[in-house]
Amino acid sequence: MDPQLSFQRPDDRTLQICLAGDWVLGKDVPSAGRIGEELRAVAGIEQVSFYAPDLGDWDSGLLTFLLRILDYGSGAHLHIDREGLPGGVQRLLALASAVPERKGTRKESARVPVLERLGEAALVFWRSCREMSAFIGEAAIAFMRLITGKARFRSSDLLLTMQESGAQALPIVSLISILVGLILAFVGAIQLRMFGAEIYVASLVGIGMVRALAAVMTGIIMAGRTGASFAARLGTMQVNEEIDALKTLGVPPMEFLVLPRMFALFLMMPLLSLYADLMGILGGLVIGVTMLDLNFMEYYNKTRESVNINDFWVGVFSAAVFGVLVALSGCMRGMQCGRSASAVGEATTSAVVTGIVSIVVAMAVITVLCHVLHI
């Protein structure tokens, strides 16, 4: 039976609400606004009562309807008599109105002023700089303890990290370096062919790869591969409270966890960069031989003539710096990770972004220094 709503007037000051039928969700429950219309149509009403002998099944649809009537009656200063309602309905209404709604619990849409947002961003940036400085200082202290032979970490962890960040990274480094060499040689060949200077493609590829591109591309690869892995592993250890356990046992996490990873990348990045130099030069050789009709020995001799030892040292030094930056970025974000699964993903993303940005900034600084020192 559909829900039915009607009104009676037992006396001049009372409005009686008659409820009948099944008041359940899914049916066309009458609107509580009809009560307000009835009260406005009749003057002098001071009390509202209920009459429900024909009420059938009911659920939260009826309770919602009655709560709106109670709110309206409270605002209009009317006395609500609940005696005519079933006992279960009365108990649920009493339970719902026993604890008033706490102010401020509902979400309120408020527009934050621009200056306030700017101030909050500045505070976040300042805290981030302080945390980064503190982490770099702790890493420097741990490295000094390593030099003096006082650092505590397992040599097996260092060897395993060197394998993961060295030998296991060769396939992706090979692929990217060959493609970068191919692209660089192809772009240069199109322009140099206009002047009949195809032989200088060897100089372009050799100097570009050895001096900068090999180290930068290897650093970016390691930031997305190894730096993210460091952040995810340390972040998971933070979530599982393993780092807290190390602190409780008196084992410094900076020496036990961060130092092997930083030292492994510091050692492996120059070697990977040299390997990327070879792969990039081979990629340029493919373009020179197949597209420009250059002789193998001619390309090889021009490369030897163009690339000097200073270019190799600049590339090796840049790769070592990038390795330290990638390791610091990944470990720092992992150690700063929160205590939830989503925080691990955020730490991993932040580690990759921080590593790539730091590589680009460091490359710019190294380039300027090399220009000033005439290297």
C-alpha positions as CSV (number, residue, x, y, z in Angstrom):
1,M,0.0,0.0,0.0
2,D,1.4,3.4,-1.0
3,P,2.2,5.9,1.9
4,Q,-0.6,8.2,2.7
5,L,-0.6,11.5,4.5
6,S,-3.6,13.4,5.9
7,F,-4.4,16.0,8.5
8,Q,-7.0,16.4,11.3
9,R,-7.9,19.1,13.8
10,P,-8.7,17.6,17.2
11,D,-8.9,21.1,18.6
12,D,-8.1,24.6,17.6
13,R,-4.4,24.5,18.7
14,T,-3.5,21.0,17.6
15,L,-2.7,19.7,14.1
16,Q,-2.8,15.9,13.9
17,I,-0.7,14.1,11.2
18,C,-2.3,10.8,10.1
19,L,0.1,8.3,8.6
20,A,-1.0,5.2,6.7
21,G,0.4,2.7,4.2
22,D,4.0,1.5,3.8
23,W,6.6,4.2,4.3
24,V,9.6,2.5,2.8
25,L,12.3,3.6,0.4
26,G,11.5,3.1,-3.2
27,K,7.9,4.4,-2.9
28,D,6.7,7.9,-3.4
29,V,7.0,9.2,0.2
30,P,5.2,12.5,0.7
31,S,7.2,15.6,1.1
32,A,7.6,17.1,4.6
33,G,7.0,20.5,3.0
34,R,3.3,19.8,3.1
35,I,3.4,20.1,6.8
36,G,4.7,23.7,6.5
37,E,2.0,24.5,4.0
38,E,-0.7,23.2,6.3
39,L,0.6,25.1,9.3
40,R,0.7,28.3,7.3
41,A,-2.8,27.8,6.1
42,V,-4.2,27.4,9.6
43,A,-3.4,30.0,12.2
44,G,-3.0,29.4,16.0
45,I,-1.4,25.9,15.8
46,E,0.8,25.3,18.9
47,Q,1.1,21.5,18.9
48,V,1.6,18.7,16.4
49,S,0.6,15.1,17.1
50,F,0.6,11.9,15.2
51,Y,-2.0,9.2,14.4
52,A,-0.8,6.0,12.8
53,P,-3.0,3.0,13.5
54,D,-3.0,2.1,9.8
55,L,0.8,2.4,9.4
56,G,2.3,-0.6,7.6
57,D,5.9,-1.3,6.9
58,W,8.4,1.5,7.5
59,D,12.2,2.1,7.3
60,S,14.5,5.1,7.1
61,G,12.2,6.8,4.7
62,L,9.7,7.4,7.5
63,L,12.4,8.4,9.9
64,T,13.8,11.0,7.5
65,F,10.3,12.4,7.0
66,L,9.7,12.7,10.8
67,L,13.2,14.2,11.4
68,R,12.4,17.0,9.0
69,I,9.1,17.6,10.8
70,L,11.0,17.8,14.1
71,D,13.4,20.3,12.7
72,Y,10.6,22.4,11.3
73,G,8.7,22.3,14.6
74,S,11.9,23.3,16.5
75,G,12.3,26.3,14.3
76,A,8.7,27.3,14.5
77,H,8.6,26.8,18.4
78,L,5.9,24.1,18.1
79,H,5.4,21.2,20.6
80,I,5.8,17.8,18.9
81,D,3.9,15.0,20.5
82,R,5.3,11.6,19.5
83,E,2.9,9.4,21.5
84,G,0.9,8.4,18.4
85,L,3.9,6.9,16.7
86,P,4.9,3.2,17.0
87,G,7.3,2.4,19.8
88,G,10.2,1.5,17.5
89,V,9.9,4.8,15.7
90,Q,9.9,6.7,19.0
91,R,13.1,5.0,20.2
92,L,14.9,5.6,16.9
93,L,13.9,9.3,16.9
94,A,15.0,9.6,20.5
95,L,18.4,8.0,19.6
96,A,18.8,10.3,16.6
97,S,18.1,13.4,18.6
98,A,20.0,12.4,21.7
99,V,23.3,13.8,20.6
100,P,23.1,17.1,18.7
101,E,25.1,17.6,15.5
102,R,28.6,18.9,16.2
103,K,29.2,22.3,14.6
104,G,31.9,22.3,12.0
105,T,31.6,18.7,11.0
106,R,29.9,19.4,7.7
107,K,32.2,20.3,4.8
108,E,32.0,23.9,4.1
109,S,33.3,25.4,0.8
110,A,35.4,28.3,1.6
111,R,37.8,30.1,-0.9
112,V,41.2,30.5,0.6
113,P,42.7,33.9,-0.1
114,V,45.7,34.1,-2.5
115,L,48.1,35.5,0.1
116,E,47.2,32.7,2.5
117,R,47.9,30.1,-0.1
118,L,51.1,31.8,-1.0
119,G,52.2,31.9,2.6
120,E,51.3,28.2,3.1
121,A,53.4,27.3,-0.1
122,A,56.3,29.4,1.3
123,L,56.2,27.5,4.6
124,V,56.0,24.2,2.9
125,F,59.0,25.1,0.7
126,W,60.9,26.3,3.8
127,R,60.2,23.1,5.7
128,S,61.2,21.1,2.6
129,C,64.5,22.9,2.4
130,R,65.3,22.4,6.1
131,E,64.5,18.7,5.8
132,M,66.7,18.4,2.7
133,S,69.6,20.2,4.3
134,A,69.3,18.0,7.4
135,F,69.3,14.8,5.3
136,I,72.3,15.9,3.2
137,G,74.1,16.7,6.5
138,E,73.4,13.3,7.9
139,A,74.5,11.7,4.7
140,A,77.8,13.6,4.8
141,I,78.4,12.5,8.3
142,A,77.7,8.9,7.4
143,F,80.1,9.2,4.4
144,M,82.8,10.6,6.8
145,R,82.3,7.6,9.1
146,L,82.7,5.4,6.0
147,I,86.0,7.0,5.2
148,T,87.2,6.5,8.8
149,G,86.0,2.9,8.8
150,K,83.3,3.4,11.5
151,A,80.2,3.1,9.3
152,R,78.0,0.1,10.1
153,F,76.4,-1.6,7.1
154,R,76.6,-5.0,5.4
155,S,79.0,-5.5,2.5
156,S,76.5,-7.9,1.0
157,D,73.9,-5.0,0.7
158,L,76.5,-2.9,-1.1
159,L,77.4,-5.6,-3.5
160,L,73.7,-6.4,-4.2
161,T,72.9,-2.8,-4.8
162,M,75.9,-2.5,-7.1
163,Q,74.6,-5.4,-9.1
164,E,71.0,-4.1,-9.3
165,S,72.1,-0.5,-10.3
166,G,75.0,-1.6,-12.5
167,A,74.9,-4.9,-14.5
168,Q,71.1,-5.2,-14.4
169,A,70.8,-1.6,-15.8
170,L,72.9,-2.4,-18.9
171,P,70.0,-3.4,-21.3
172,I,68.0,-0.2,-20.8
173,V,71.1,2.0,-20.9
174,S,72.2,0.2,-24.1
175,L,68.9,0.8,-25.8
176,I,68.5,4.4,-24.8
177,S,72.1,5.3,-25.6
178,I,72.0,3.7,-29.1
179,L,68.8,5.5,-29.9
180,V,70.1,8.9,-28.7
181,G,73.3,8.4,-30.8
182,L,71.2,7.5,-33.8
183,I,68.9,10.5,-33.4
184,L,71.8,13.0,-32.8
185,A,73.6,11.7,-35.8
186,F,70.5,11.8,-38.0
187,V,69.6,15.3,-37.0
188,G,73.2,16.5,-37.5
189,A,73.5,14.7,-40.8
190,I,70.5,16.5,-42.3
191,Q,72.1,19.9,-41.6
192,L,75.8,19.1,-42.3
193,R,74.9,17.5,-45.6
194,M,73.8,20.9,-46.9
195,F,77.4,22.1,-46.6
196,G,79.2,18.9,-47.6
197,A,80.5,18.4,-44.1
198,E,79.1,14.9,-43.3
199,I,82.4,13.9,-41.7
200,Y,81.7,16.2,-38.7
201,V,78.8,14.0,-37.7
202,A,81.4,11.9,-35.9
203,S,82.6,15.0,-34.0
204,L,79.1,16.0,-33.1
205,V,78.1,12.6,-31.8
206,G,81.4,11.9,-30.0
207,I,81.7,15.2,-28.1
208,G,77.9,15.4,-27.4
209,M,77.7,11.8,-26.0
210,V,81.1,11.8,-24.1
211,R,80.8,15.2,-22.6
212,A,77.1,15.5,-21.6
213,L,74.4,13.4,-23.2
214,A,75.6,10.0,-22.0
215,A,75.8,11.1,-18.4
216,V,72.5,13.0,-18.5
217,M,70.6,10.2,-20.1
218,T,72.1,7.6,-17.8
219,G,71.2,9.8,-14.8
220,I,67.6,10.2,-16.0
221,I,67.3,6.4,-16.6
222,M,68.7,5.7,-13.1
223,A,66.4,8.3,-11.5
224,G,63.3,6.5,-13.0
225,R,64.6,3.0,-12.4
226,T,66.9,2.9,-9.4
227,G,65.9,6.1,-7.6
228,A,62.2,5.1,-7.6
229,S,63.2,1.6,-6.4
230,F,65.1,3.2,-3.5
231,A,62.2,5.4,-2.5
232,A,59.7,2.5,-2.8
233,R,61.8,0.1,-0.7
234,L,62.6,2.6,2.1
235,G,59.0,3.9,2.0
236,T,57.7,0.4,2.5
237,M,60.1,-0.2,5.4
238,Q,58.8,3.1,6.9
239,V,55.2,1.8,6.6
240,N,56.1,-1.5,8.1
241,E,58.0,0.2,11.0
242,E,61.2,-1.6,10.1
243,I,63.2,1.7,10.2
244,D,61.8,2.3,13.7
245,A,63.0,-1.1,14.7
246,L,66.5,-0.3,13.5
247,K,66.5,2.8,15.5
248,T,65.3,0.9,18.6
249,L,68.2,-1.6,18.1
250,G,70.7,1.2,17.9
251,V,71.4,0.8,14.2
252,P,71.6,4.1,12.4
253,P,69.3,3.9,9.3
254,M,71.4,6.5,7.5
255,E,74.5,4.2,7.6
256,F,72.7,0.9,7.3
257,L,70.2,1.8,4.5
258,V,71.2,5.0,2.8
259,L,75.0,4.8,2.7
260,P,75.3,1.5,0.7
261,R,72.9,2.8,-1.9
262,M,74.6,6.1,-2.3
263,F,78.1,4.6,-2.5
264,A,76.9,1.9,-5.0
265,L,75.5,4.5,-7.4
266,F,78.5,6.7,-6.9
267,L,80.7,3.8,-8.2
268,M,78.4,2.5,-10.9
269,M,77.2,5.7,-12.6
270,P,80.7,6.6,-14.1
271,L,81.0,3.0,-15.5
272,L,77.5,3.1,-16.9
273,S,78.2,6.5,-18.4
274,L,81.3,5.2,-20.2
275,Y,79.3,2.3,-21.5
276,A,76.7,4.7,-22.7
277,D,79.4,6.7,-24.5
278,L,80.4,3.6,-26.5
279,M,76.7,2.7,-27.3
280,G,76.0,6.3,-28.4
281,I,79.1,6.5,-30.6
282,L,78.1,3.1,-32.2
283,G,74.6,4.5,-32.9
284,G,76.1,7.5,-34.6
285,L,78.4,5.1,-36.5
286,V,75.4,3.3,-37.9
287,I,74.0,6.5,-39.4
288,G,77.4,7.6,-40.7
289,V,78.1,4.3,-42.5
290,T,74.6,3.6,-43.8
291,M,73.2,7.1,-44.5
292,L,76.3,9.3,-45.2
293,D,78.4,6.6,-46.9
294,L,81.4,7.2,-44.5
295,N,84.1,4.6,-44.1
296,F,84.4,2.9,-40.7
297,M,88.0,3.9,-40.2
298,E,87.3,7.4,-41.4
299,Y,84.5,7.8,-38.8
300,Y,86.7,6.2,-36.1
301,N,89.7,8.5,-36.8
302,K,87.5,11.6,-36.8
303,T,86.0,10.6,-33.5
304,R,89.5,10.1,-31.9
305,E,90.6,13.4,-33.3
306,S,87.6,15.3,-31.9
307,V,87.2,13.8,-28.5
308,N,90.0,14.5,-26.0
309,I,90.6,13.3,-22.4
310,N,89.1,16.3,-20.8
311,D,85.7,15.5,-22.4
312,F,85.9,12.0,-20.8
313,W,86.8,13.4,-17.4
314,V,83.9,15.9,-17.5
315,G,81.5,13.1,-18.4
316,V,82.8,10.8,-15.7
317,F,82.7,13.5,-13.1
318,S,79.1,14.5,-14.1
319,A,78.0,10.9,-13.9
320,A,79.4,10.5,-10.4
321,V,77.6,13.6,-9.3
322,F,74.4,12.5,-10.8
323,G,74.7,9.1,-9.1
324,V,75.0,10.8,-5.7
325,L,72.0,13.1,-6.5
326,V,69.8,10.2,-7.6
327,A,70.6,8.1,-4.6
328,L,70.1,11.0,-2.2
329,S,66.7,11.9,-3.9
330,G,65.4,8.3,-3.7
331,C,66.6,7.6,-0.2
332,M,65.4,11.0,1.1
333,R,61.9,10.6,-0.2
334,G,61.8,7.1,1.1
335,M,62.9,8.1,4.6
336,Q,60.3,10.9,4.6
337,C,57.5,8.6,3.5
338,G,54.3,8.6,5.5
339,R,52.6,5.6,7.1
340,S,50.1,4.6,4.3
341,A,50.2,2.7,1.0
342,S,49.4,5.9,-0.9
343,A,52.3,7.7,0.7
344,V,54.7,5.1,-0.8
345,G,53.4,6.0,-4.3
346,E,53.7,9.7,-3.6
347,A,57.3,9.2,-2.3
348,T,58.2,7.2,-5.4
349,T,56.9,9.9,-7.7
350,S,58.5,12.7,-5.7
351,A,61.9,10.8,-5.8
352,V,61.8,10.6,-9.7
353,V,60.9,14.3,-10.1
354,T,63.5,15.4,-7.5
355,G,66.2,13.3,-9.1
356,I,65.5,14.5,-12.7
357,V,65.3,18.2,-11.6
358,S,68.5,17.9,-9.6
359,I,70.3,16.3,-12.6
360,V,69.3,19.1,-14.9
361,V,70.3,21.8,-12.4
362,A,73.6,20.0,-11.7
363,M,74.3,19.7,-15.4
364,A,73.8,23.4,-15.8
365,V,76.1,24.3,-13.0
366,I,78.8,21.9,-14.3
367,T,78.6,23.4,-17.8
368,V,79.0,26.9,-16.5
369,L,82.0,25.9,-14.3
370,C,83.6,24.1,-17.3
371,H,83.2,27.3,-19.4
372,V,84.7,29.4,-16.6
373,L,87.6,27.1,-16.1
374,H,88.1,26.6,-19.9
375,I,87.8,22.9,-19.7
